[in-house]
Amino acid sequence: MSGTVGNNAGRDSGVIATAAGDITKSTSEPATDTNPSGGVGTVWLRTTTGEMYCCTDATTDANTWTNMGDGTGAISPFMAATGGTITTDGDYKVHSFTSSGTFEVTSLGDTGTVEYLVIAGGGGGGGHKFGGGGGAGGYRNSYSSEASGGGGSSESALTVTAVAYTVTVGGGGTGGANAQDTGFGGDGGNSSIVAASITDIISTGGGGGGPSRGQDGRTGGSGGGGGGWNPSSGGAGTSNQGYAGGGGTNSSPCDATGAGGGGAGAVGGDPATSCGEPHGGAGLASSITGSSVTRGGGGGGDSESGTDGSGGSGGGGDYGGNAATTNTGSGGGGGGPYPSTSVGGAGGSGIVIIRYQFQ
């Protein structure tokens, strides 16, 4: 009778008895390349912690073991992370940071790498009149075969560990004051991905544009354009991040003309060397989010009698003190238009985008 009662008690309680031989016992947790002979449904007991795992996807050397208790969840061949605005593109997750924050890898997976686009804030345009356009923020990229700024090649993917990464998104530089000689555009802020476990990824803020009476553009990720009225030089860009700004002039037939700021994809328009249009340098297109978006254009310069400069593709501000587009890292437009005077246009804030396979 006692044996019958025991058997009925097991069935009535809804508990399914499992033979000890059906459970794999180990002091460690299973790995993704732990291939269970029983396939899906195989149970693994970690004797040092009491945690139990069940194989929920049996793929040779890429198995998924799901934690059955209060542990850290599935042991998957794919990465998981938090932070920013998260979207998907097929089998990839994309974390976009339009302001500073934290990217935290919560499960490393087998790959252990992420791709990134890190764009700094753009420089502000030079003030008064004949102001030079602001330079675009530094543009660093590791996605696919797309280029980094300044003609640089795509960088290597970033090897990560399961830690938190500090993401900084640089602000755009302020527009230069309505003051000849002193109204320089402000430099953009740096953008970065930083942690103790990596070599930091830092993009340099764009250089501010020079104001009227021939003040030189400032150096940066891309350089600011020089101011007009007297001859000036454009600011230099940073290697593999952006291009130089153009030089301003006072020579006929262009007369006084501020130059275009450098862009991620091209130098700023340079009336000092030819009576060209002082447009901002072009930006670069990236499909890291799943669709092509152009960012990192230089700001346009103001001209006395020639053609005024428009902002470079990707969000650069037009002449006349127009601001750049936010979260593009583009430069602001130079002050003016002649004969008016104005403050320069503000540079656009930067952006940081991180991408990895999640399934």
N, C-alpha and C positions, 0 to 999 in steps of 0.2 A: 504493500500500500504506500509506504513512504516513497519508493521510487516512482510510483505513478503520480503521486502528488507533486513531486519535484519536477517531473516533465511537464505536467499541466501548468504548473506555476510559471515555467519559462515561456510556454506558448501564450498563456493568458496575459502576461505582462507586456507582450509585444517586443521583447528583447530577442535579437537573433544571436545565438551563440556562435562564436568564431573560434575555430581551433587555433591553438598557439602557433602551429606551423604555417598558418595563412598570413601571419604578421611578420614583417621583417623588422628585427630589432637592431639598433645601432646607436653608438654614442654620438653620431653626427647626424645632421639633417640630409635628406636626399639632394642630389644635384640634378640639373637638367639633363645631364648625360648618364644618370642612373636609370638604366633601361629595365623596367620590371618585367619578369617572365610572365606575370599574370595580366599584364596590360592594364587598361582602365579599371579602376576599382581596387587596385593593389594598395594595401595599407602599410604604412611605415611608422614605427614607433621609435622616437628618440629617447633613449633611456636616461640620458643626463638631465633632461628638462621635463619629460612627460608629454611632450608635444606629439601629436599624431598628424600624419599627412596622408592624403589619398591622391593617387594618380588620376587626374581628370583629363589628361591628353597624352596618349602614348605615341609619341613620334620619336623614332630612334635618334638618340643624342640631343633631343630638343623636347623632352617631356615637361609637362606642367604638373607639379605636386602642390596641391592646395592644402593649406593648414586647416585642420578640422576644429581647432580650439581658439584660444585668445592670442595666437601668435601673430606674426607679421603678414600673414596672407600667403598667396600663391608664390611658389618658387617657379618662375617663368623664364623662358629664354629671352624675353623681351623686357625693355626698360619701362619704368613707370616714374613719373615726376609730377611736381606741383609748381605753381607760380605763373603769374601773368595771365593773359587771356588765351585760353586753350581752344584750338580748332583742330580738325583732322583733314588730312589730304591722303586718301587711300589708306595705306597701311602705316601712315606716319602721323604723329602728333606734332603740332606747332604751337610753341609758347611765345606770344608776342608781348613785349614789355614797352608800353608807351610812357611809363614813368618808372622810377627806380623801385626795386623789389627784390625778392628772393626766389631763385630757382633751386628746388631741392629734389635730388634724385632719391626716391624712396625705395626703389628696387632696381638693381643694376642690370640684371639680365646678362646675356652672354656677350653682347656686342661691346658695350661699354664706351661708345663714342656718340657724340652729337655734332650736328652741323650748325653753323651760326652765321648771322649777319649782324655786325655791330657798327652802327653809324652814330657819330658824335653830333652835337649841336652845331648848326651853321653860324657863321659870323654875321654881325650886323653891318648894314651898309654905311658908308661914310656920309657925314652930314653936310649941311649948308647947300651949295650947288656944285655941280660937276663932281659929285661924290662917286667914289668907286664902289662897286658891288661887293657884298660880303662873300667870303669863300665858303664852300660846302664843308660840312664836318667830315672827318676822316671816315673812310668806308672800308671795312675789313670783312671779308667773305670767305667761307669755306664750303658753300653749297655747290654741289655738282661741279661743272667746269666753268661756271660764271666767274668773272674777273673781280679782283679787288680794285680799289680806286687807284688812280694815277697810272693805269696801265699794268698794275701788278696782277700776277696770276692768282688763281684760287688757292687758298691756304689749306692745310691739312685739317681733317676733322679733329675735334677736341676730345681727348681721352678723359673720362670722368670717373669718379667714384661715388659711392652712396653717401654724399654729404650735401650740405647747403652751400649754394654759390650766391655771392652778392652781385646783383645786377644794378648797374648805375646807368641812367639815361641822361645824357647831357642836355642842358637847356640851351636855347638859342641865344646868341649874343644880342645885346641891346643896340638899337639904332644910334648912330653917331649924333651928337648934339648939333643944333643949328648954329655952328660956329666955325668960321674958316680957320684953317691951320690946326685947330685942336679937336674938331668934332670927329674923332676916329670911331668907327664902329667897334662894338665890343666883340671879343672873341667868344666862340661857342664853348660849351662845357664838354669835357671828355665823357665818352660812354665806355663801359667796361663790363667784363665778366671776371670776377676775382674770387679765389679761394686759395687756401694754403697748399692744396694738393695739385695745383696746376701752375703753369706759366701764364700769368694774367694776360687776358686779351683786352687791349686798351686802344681805342680810337681817339685821335687828337681833335679837339674842337677846331672849327673853321676860323680862319683869320678875318679880323674886321677890315672893312674897306677904308681907304684913305679919304680924308675930306679935301675940300677945295684948297687952292694955292699949292697944288703939287705934292701933297703928302703921300708917302709910299703906303701901299697896302701891307697889312700885317701877315706874318707867317702863320700857318696852321695846318690842319689836315689837308685842306685846300687853301691856297693863299687868297687874301683879299685883293681887290682891284685898286690900283693907285688913283688918287684924285686928280682932276684936271685943273686948268688955269696955269700951272707951271708943269714941266715934265716930271714924271714920277715913275717909280717901278712897282710892279706887282709883288705881293708877298709870295714866298716860296711855299709849295706844298710839301707834305711828308711822304717819304718813299713808300710806295705800295698802299697809299691811302687816298691821295688826291693830287690835283694839278695846281700849278701856279696861277695867280691872278695876272691880268694884263696891266700894262703901264699907261698912265694918263698922259695927256698932252695939252699944249696950247698952240699947236702949229696949224696954219692955214693949209688946206681948206676945212679941216676938222674943227679948227679953233679949239676952245677949251672943252675937253671931253674927259670925263672920268671913265675908267676901264671896268670891264666885267670881272667879277670874282671867279676864281677857279672852281671847276666842278669835279665830281668824282670821275667823270669820263672824258673831260677835255679842259684845256686852258681857257681862261677868261679872254673875252674879246679885247684886243690890244691896239688901240688907235695910235699909240706912240710909234709903232713900227709900220703901220699902214692905216690909211683913213678908212678903217672898217667900222662896223657897227659894234658898239661896246656891250655885246650881249654876255650874259653869264655863261660859263662853261657848262656843257651838258652833263647830266647825271648818268647813272647806270641802272639798268633793269635787272630785277631779280625775281625768280619764281619760287623762292623758298617757302612761301605760304601756300603754294599750289596755283597761283595765278601771277602773271607778270605785272610788277609794279616798278616804276622808275622813281628813284630818289636821288638826292645829292646834287642838285643843280646850283650853280653859282648865281649871285645876284647881278642885275644889270646896272650899267653906269649911265650917268646923265651927260648929255652933250649940248653945247651952246648952239651949234648950227647944223650939225650932222644928224644922223638917225640916233634916237635914244635907244638905250639897251633894254631888252626884255630879259627876264630871268631865264636861266638855263632849264632845260627839260628836267622834270623831277621835283618841281616846286620852288625854284628860285624866284625871288621877288623882283618885280619890274622896277625900272628907274622911277624917280619921283617919290622915294621913300616908302615903297610898298613892301610889306612884310612877306617873308617866305612862308610856305605851307608847313604847318606843325607836323612833327614826327616824320619828317623827310630828311632832316639834317641839311637843308638847303640854305643858301645865303640870302640876306636881305638886299633890297635895291638901294642904290645910292640916292642921296638927297637931290632936290631940285623940284620940278624941272625948271631950267633956265627960262626966263630971268628970275623966277621965284626962288625962294630958299625953303628948306624944310629939314627936319631930322631925317636920318637914314632909316631904312626899314629894318625891323627886327629879324634876326635869323630864326630858322625853324628848329624846334627841338629835335633830338635824335630818336633812335629806336633800336631795340635789341630783339632779335628773333632767334629762337633755338628750335631745332627740329631733330626728331629721332624716330626709329621704327618702334611701334608699340604692339603690332600683331603680325 
